[in-house]
Amino acid sequence: MPQFSTIEYVIQRGPQTPLVFLYVVDTCLEEEDLQALKESLQMSLSLLPPDALVGLITFGRMVQVHELSCEGISKSYVFRGTKDLTAKQIQDMLGLTKPAMPMQQARPQPQEHPFVSSRFLQPVYKIDMNLTDLLGELQRDPWPVTQGKRPLRSTGVALSIAVGLLEGTFPNTGARIMVFTGGPPTQGPGMVVGDELKVPIRSWHDIEKDNARFMKKATKHYEMLANRTATNGHCIDIYACALDQTGLLEMKCCANLTGGYMVMGDSFNTSLFKQTFQRIFSKDFNGDFRMAFGATLEVKTSRELKIAGAVGPCVSLNVKGPCVSENELGVGGTSQWKICGLDATSTLGIYFEVVNQHNAPIPQGGRGAIQFVTQYQHSSTQRRIRVTTIARNWADAQSQFKHIEAAFDQEAAAVLMARLGVFRAESEEGPDILRWLDRQLIRLCQKFGQYNKEDPTSFRLSDSFSLYPQFMFHLRRSPFLQVFNNSPDESSYYRHHFARQDLTQSLIMIQPILYSYSFHGPPEPVLLDSSSILADRILLMDTFFQIVIYFGETIAQWRKAGYQDIPEYENFKHLLQAPLDDAQEILQARFPMPRYINTEHGGSQARFLLSKVNPSQTHNNLYAWGQETGAPILTDDVSLQVFMDHLKKLAVSSAS
């Protein structure tokens, strides 16, 4: 046992409750979009376990809660989309009572559950056909939409009813509220924009000028719903597919605080949405969903360590104790967090500080210990406890400096700093975050760099630290901290995924991977630099959110000339196919499915590649023109070389 740091226990006692899936569907969609969404929902029913409970709420101008226990007739409860209701009002109107098990309960039949009396949430095996027909018969919202107006969409009330419904029937049970929306909420509590099309939805410019009139009120509404949902141990997924913004900025807390998924696309009729949605229901080798529910994470430490906080899809349980630090980083002031939705890649960043008890020195040769205890409901409905215990040697900051240097994990450090920066970016000004990151980077270089005072040319970083400044350079340019050219919804979407992905995926988001394909050898990773863009190369860039295939100028001309179709140029055909095959492999494995972009030299979508590479050659470096040293980038952004030169000057300066 000593070699295993993690042990998982299965709890045998206690009732096993079924999983609950509540679909909340926008009917103000175009006919084609609605049809595609209905087909995806019907497909998902076949992937659910037979005893899983499922419910349906549809919304447009009104909100309808569909009763699923009726045979042969469609019956629903209709709510006005302009009036917010308390949890008690919703439960009274729907005739819900808290589930209570009678003292003398007969043994339930196989696949029966004592709580299935709810008319709105029924086991899949009972209502599979009925619900499939009901979904098939769903019509577009019947209320007419006059020219120049947006459809009236009551997303805020629909979500409020969904939260109240589960609150009254299955508190503290694994449940997903899955919201499918094709536009912004335009009426009632949680509205993000009015119905006049001539008034556009808020932009970053409006937010900076304090012109986003609905934003604060809407955000407050969704935060209240998110906190109620988290208290009940349920999670909220948001699937937003539209060409314009849908209000993700205001609704982001629903997914962020409850551990739900956020998926953003152009249409429900795209493979991006269809395949991403299907992957949510993927199963492991035991036939169980790769998802878990209602988790609590408790962190315990030895007395030399205190917990500063966590950043990720969690909410604080406000459990104080001697191991909780007064200096908060992220969601702090607690040693326990609730994570309502988990999957195999869900990752939290946990921050600690080292404290000396009553000025007593930390014992040399001693070890600091941390234990993570995660209790959760597995998708097989079992309760499980996963315990991870780690211990690390203490090192003296003066005498054992080399030990500390050798043990530094620059990839993990970059992601942890980035998470903290992104967390702060939600509530602080962008330039302030960049200045804070720069200060931390300069301090690190002063502490661990080797240099002579006031001599930038003498500055060196050991291999353990050499990549860290490069990560910070790309982080400063990333869409997580730069909102220019991104809508508020896009920024919220990118930040949501960055706060929950594991180390490898997070690094790809910070510094995308670039692969080169050419006749000079097998595919190879190359520098994310403009010098890598050559005429006789094909490049594949993985940014996590996009997969970009870029054909160099010469390759693009050969392709247009059709050389790949001539038998004696078979090797050219294979060269063109290789990046496409590798891209497919990434597309099949990634969640959510990335956007696939196929472009070439001079193509309009080449901007996706040009905006990410380090601009080592720009229109200002005139010597680069006309040489085979890569493509010059038309930008005023500083290059990595200029950034590093400036960093070295500041690190060796006595004044900084």
N, C-alpha and C positions, 0 to 999 in steps of 0.2 A: 504493500500500500504506500510506503513513503514516497515512491517516485511519482504518484498521481497527485496533482494539486487540486483536482476537481472531482467531487463525488456527487452523484444525483440520487436522491431518495424518492421512492414512490410512496405516497401516503394512502394506506388502504382504508382508513376510517372515513366517515362522512359521506353525505349523499353525492352521487355523481349526476351533475346536471348537464343537459344537452347544450350544444352550441346554438346561439340565436343569431340569425341574419335578418336584418330589417332593411328592405330596399326602399329608398326615398327617391322617387323618379319625377323629373321635370317633364311636363307634357307640352311646354311651349317651344318645342323643337320643330325644325323643318321635317317634312314627311319622311324624307330619305334617312335623316339622322335618327328619328324616332324608331323607324323600322329596324335599323341596324342595332340600336340599343335594345329593343325588345328581343331580338334574336340572341344577343349576348346574354341577356338575363335568363332567357329560356334555356340556353346552353348551360348556364351556371347551376340551374336546378339539378341537372343530371350529375353534377360533380359534388353536390352536397351529400353528407351521410344521411341515410334514410330517417334517422331519429332527430336530425337537426331541425330546429324550429325556424320557420320563415314567415315574414310579414311583408305587406306592401302598402306604402303611402304614395299617392301621386299628388302633384301640385302644379298649379298654374295661377289663375286669378283666385281660385279657391283651393282648399286642401282637402283631399279625400283619404280617409282611412278605410281600407277595404277589409270587409269581414270575409274570412276564408272558410268558415265552417258551413256556409250555405251550399247546398247541393242544387245545381241547375239554375240558380238565379244569382245575379251580381248585386251585392248589397254593400253600401258604404256610408260612412258618417262624413258629412260635409261641414267644414269649418271655414269661416270668413278669413281671407288672407291678410286682412288689415289689423286684426285684433290679437294682441298677445294674450296668452292664457297661462295661469299658474299651473303647476304640476297637479294640484288638487282639482282644479276646474277640469283639466283634461281627463283625469282619472274618473271623475264623477260623470262627465258627459259620455265617456266610453263604457261606463259601468264596470270599471276595474277595481279589484281589491287586491291587497297584498297577498301573495301566495302563502297559504297556511296549510300545513299537513295535519290531517286529523290524527288524533291519538291512536285509534284502532284502525290503521290503514291496511286494507287487504294488499297482498303482494301485487304490484303492478304486473300486467302481462308483458311478455317480451316486446321491446320497442315501444311500450307505453310509458308515459311519464305522468306523475301526479299533477303537474302544473299545466297540462295541455288544455285545460278548460278555457283558456283565453281564446276568444273567437278570432282575434287578430293575429295570433302567432300559432301556427299549426305545424305538426311534424311533416316533413317532406313526403314521406311514404303515404300519408293520408290525402294530401291535397296537390300532389304533383300534377295530375292531369287538369284539375280545376284551375290551378294557378297558371299553368302553361296556356290554357284557353283565355284566362283573364288578361294575361300579358299580351297575347295575340290580338285581343279585341281593343286594347288601349287606343284611344283616339287623341289627336292633337287637342289642345285646350280649345273648347268651342267658342270662347269669347272673341269677338272680332277685334282685330288690331288695325286701327286707322293708319293711313299713310303718314309717315314722319313720326310715328310713335314706336316705342318698344312694347313687347308683350308685358302684361302685368304678371310678375313672377313673385310668389310668396315664399321664397326659400327660408326666410327667418322663422316664419310660423310653422312651416312643415317640419323643420329641424326641431323646433321647440316641442311639437306634438310627438315626434319620434322619441325624443329624450324622455318626455313625460310618460309615454306608453311603456318603455322598458323600465323606467324607474318604478312604475306601479306593478309590474309583473315579474321582472327578473333582476332585482338589485343584486349586486355582487356575484353575478354569473357572467361567464364569457359571452359577450355579445358584440356584434358589429353593426353599426348604423352606416349604410352605404349610400351616400348622396350622389346622384347623377344629375348634373346641371349643364345647360347649354347656353347660359347667359347670366347677367348680373341680377340680383334681387332688386325689383323695381317698386315694391310696395310693402307696407307694413313694417314691423320691427325688423331690423337687420337690412333694410334697403340701402343700396350702395349708390344708386343713381336714379334720377327721375325717369319718367317714361318718354320724355321729349328727346328724340334722336339728335336734335340740333345741339343739345347740351351733352358734351362727351363725358365719359367716365373719368374720374380723377387720374392725374398723371403725377410723377414725382415733382414736377414744377408746381402743380396745384398744392401738393402737400407741403412743400417748402414755403409757399406763400400763404399757407393756412386758408386755402380756397376750397378744400375738400369738405363740403358742408355736411355730408352724411357720415363721414369716416369714423369720427369718435363715437357717435351714438351706435353705429352698426358694430364696431369693434367691441364695445361694451356688451352688447347683446350676445354676440357669439362667445365672448370670454365667459360670460355667466353660464351659457349652455355647456361650454367645454368643461368648466369646473364642476358643474352638476354631473356631467357624464363621467368624469374622472372619479368623482366620489363614489359613483355606483359601479366602477370597475368596467365600464363599457368603452369601446373606442369608435371613433367617427372617421370614415374614409370619405375623401372628396374626389370625385371624378369629374373634372371640368373640361368640357370639349367645346370650344367655340373659337372663331377667328378673332374676336375682340376679348377684352378682359371680362372675367366673370365674378370678380369680388374675392379672389383668393387672399388678397392682402388683409381684408377684414375677417375672413373665415379661417385663416391659417391656424389660429390657436386651437380650433376644433381638432385638427389632425396632430398638431405639435404637442399639445398637452395630453392627448389620450393615446398616443402611439399609433394613430391611424395612418393610412396611406394617403398620399396626395398624387394624383395623376393629372397632367395637363396636356391637352392635345387640340388639334384643329377641328376634329369631327369624331363622332362615335362610329363613323363609317370608314375609319382608317385601320390599317393593321396595327399601328402603334397602340391604339386603345384596345382593340380586340385581343391582341396577344398579351398585352400587359394584364388585362382583366382576367384572362384565362390562367395566367401564371400565379395569380393570387391563390387559386385553388389547387396548385400543384401539390403532390403528395410525396412523402418519403418512402423508403423501402418497406415500411410497415403498413403503408396505405393510409397514414395519418397526414392531415394538413401540416404544412411547414409554418404553423402559426401557434402562438400561445396567448393566453388572456389573463387579465387581472393579476399581474405580478406585483410583488413588493420587493424592493431591493434594500437590504440592510447592510451597512458597512461597519465593521468593528476594527479597531486599531490598537496597537500597543501604545503605552502612555507617551512615547516621544513624538507621536504623530497626531495631528488633528485634521478633521475633514473640513475642507473649505467649501465644497459644493460639487455640483454635477451639471453637465451640459448634455442634453439629449432629449428624447421624447418622454419626459417624465414630469411629475408634479411632486412638490414637497409634502411629506406627511407630518412636518413640524415636530419631529421627535428630537428633543434636546438631550444633551448628555455631556459628560466630561470630555468626550472625544470630538465634540463639535467646535470648530473654530469660530471666533468672532469676526474674522476677516472672510467675507463671503465672496466666492467666485462662482458665477453662474447661479444655479438654484441652490442656495446655501442655507445655513441655520438649521440643519437637520442631519440625522444619520440614516434616515429612511426615506425612500421615494416610492411612488406608485407608478407603474408602467402598465397601462391598460392593454396595450397591444404589442406583441413581440414577434419577431421572426428570427431566422438563423443569422441574419446580418445586423440586427439591431445592436447598436454600440453606444454606450454612454462614456463620456469623458469625465473621470472623477479626479478632483483636485485636492491635494493635501498640503499641509505645511508642517515643518519640523519645529517642535517646541522643546525647550529645555525646562524641565520641571524645577522651579525654585533655583534657577541658575546652576543646577547640577549638571556637570558635563555628561554627554552621552557616553555610555561605557564602550571603550574600545574592544573590538572583538565581539560585541553584542550584535543582535539582529533586530530590525524593525519588522513587525508583522502586521499584515492586513488580511481581513477575511470578508468575503462577499457572500451574503446569504440571499438567494433569490427564490421566493416562493411563487408558484404560478400554476395556472390551470392549463394542462397540456391539451392539444386538440382532440386527444382520445377521451377527454373529460376527466382524466385522473388529475389529482393534485400532486405536485412534485416540489421538492426542495433541492436546489442545486447550491452546493457550498464549494467555494474556491478559496484556498488559503495559500498565501505567499509570504515568504520571509526573505529579507535582503540584508546583507551586511552593512553596518555603518562604516563610513570612512571619514577621517578627519580632513576638513577642508584645506588645512595648511600642509600637513605632512604627507597626506595620501592623495594629492592633487591628480597624479597620473591615473590612479584607480578610478576617480570620478570621471576623468576625461575619457578613459577607455570604455566606460560603461554607458556613456551617453548615447541614447537612441535618437538620432536626429530626425528620422521620419516621424516617430511618435510625438516628439517635441513640436515639430512643425504643425501636425494635425491638432494637437491640444491647444497650441497658441492660436491657430486659425479658428477653432471652435469658439474659443473665448472672444476673439475679435468679432466673429459673426454674431454671437449672442449679444455683445455690446452694441453692435451696429443696429439692432432692432430698436434701441432706445436712445442712441447717441448719434452725434453728427459724424458723417463719414471722415472728414479731415482729422477729427480728434482721434479716431480709431487708428488711422494711418500713422499719426505722430506717436501714439502709444506703442504700436508695433515697431516703429523705427527706434524708439528709445530702448525697448527691450533687446532689440538686435544689437545695437551699439554696446549696451552693457555686457551682453554675452561675448561679443568680440573683444572687448577690453579685458574681460575676465579670463578667457581661454585662448585668445590669440597670442602669437609670439611676435614681438616687434620691438623696435627701438623708438623711444619717444620722438615725436615730430618727424618721423621718417616713414611715410606711407609705403614706400617701395620695399621696406623690410617686413611688412605684415604677412604673416602666414597663419593658416588654420590647419589643425591636424585632420586626418581623414575622418575622424568621428564627427567633425563639425563642418566639413568643407561644403556639403550640399545645403546646409541650413539657410545661408543667405539667399541662395538661388530659389528655394521654396518660398521665402518671404517676398522676393522680387515678383514671382508669379502670383502669389496671394494678393499683393497690392493691386495687381491688374485684373484680378478675377471678378466675375459677376457677383460674388458674395459681398464684396466691399465696394465695388464700383457700380453705381446704378445707371450711369450714362448708357443710353441706347437699349435699356431694358425697361419694361413697364413694371409698376409696383407688383403686379401679379407674378411676373416672371422672376423678380428678385425673391419674392416669398417662396416660390416653388424651388428655386435653386438652394436657398438657405435651409428649407425643410429637409431636403435630401442630404445636404452636407452634415446636418446635425444628427443623423441616425446611421450613416454608413460606416463600414469598418475601415481600418487603416489603409488597406490597399486601394479601395475605391475612393477614399478621401484624397489620397495623394494624386490619383488620376485627375480628380476635380481641380486640385490646386495647380498641378503641372501636368497637362495632358501628355500622353505618350505618342510619339511619332515614329512610324516604321517606314523604311525605304525599300522599294522594289526596283531593281534595274538588271541590266544584262551583265553587270560587273560581279555578281555573286548572289548568294541566297538573301532572302529578306533579312533586314537588320534594323535594330533601333538606331535612330540618329538624333542629334541635338534638336531641341525645340527652338530652332533658330532660322532666320531668313536665309542663312548660308546653305541650309539643307534643301532649299527649293531650287532644283536644277531641271533643265529642259529635258534631260533623258531619264528622268525618274518618275515613278508613281509613288505618292505618299499616302499613307493611311494614318489619320489622326483620331485618337480616342480621347474625347473630353469627358466621358461618362454620359453626358446628356446628348451628345452627337457623335456619330461616326462619319468622318469626312474622308472621301477618297478623292485625291487630287492628281490629275494627269498633267505632267510637265508639258511644256510647249511642243517639243519635238514628238513626244509620245502621242499627244492629242492630234497632231497633224497626221501622223502615221495611221492613227485609228480612223480619222475622217476619210483618209485615202483608201481604207478597207484592206490594209496589208494582212490583218488577222484572218481574212477569209481566203487568202492565197496559201495553198498547201505548203510551199517551201518556207513560209514564215510561221510555221507551227509554234516555234519558240516564242514569237511575239504574242500569239494567241494565249499561250500559257502564262506569259508575263501579265497580260491584262486580266486573266482570270484569278490569279493568285490573291491579290488584295480583296477581290469580291468574296472569295471563299473564306478568308480570314475575318472579313467584316460580318459575314453570316454567322460565323461561330460566336462572335461577341454578341450579336443581336439576339441569338437564341438563348444565351445564358444570362443576360442582364435584366435586372428589374429596377425601375421601370424600363421598358424597351426604349433604346435611344432613337433619336431622329436620324434617319439615314440620308446623307447628302453626297451626291456624286457630281463632281465639278472638274474643271480643267483650267489651265492658264488663261487668264482674261475673262473667265466666267464670272457671273454676278455673285455666285455663292462661294467663290474662292475667298471672299471676305471672312468666312468662318475660320479658315486656316490662317490668313494674314493677320487677323486680330489677336491670335494666340501666340504666334512665334515671337521670339525675342528679336526686336528690330535692330540687329547688328549692322545692317546696311540700309540706310534711308536715302531720301533725295538730298540730304545734307552731306552725305559721304560721297562726294562726286567721283572719287577714285573707283567706287564700286561699279559705276555705270560702264557698260560695254565689256565687262570682264565676266568670265565663267565662275563667279564666286557666289552665285545665288541671286535671288530677286531682291531689289531694293524695295523697302516698304515706305509708302507715303504716310508718314506719321511724325508727330512731334513728341511722342513718348520717348523717355530715356531708355537706352539699351541696358542690358545686364552689365556690360563692361563699365559704362558710365556710373551705374548704381554702385558697383563694387569699388570703383575708384573713390567715389564720394564716401562710402562706408569706411574704407581704409583711412582716409584723411581724418574722419571724425573719431575713429577708434584710437588712433595714435596721438590725437590732440590732447594737450593737458587741460584745455578749456572745457571739453565736453564731459 
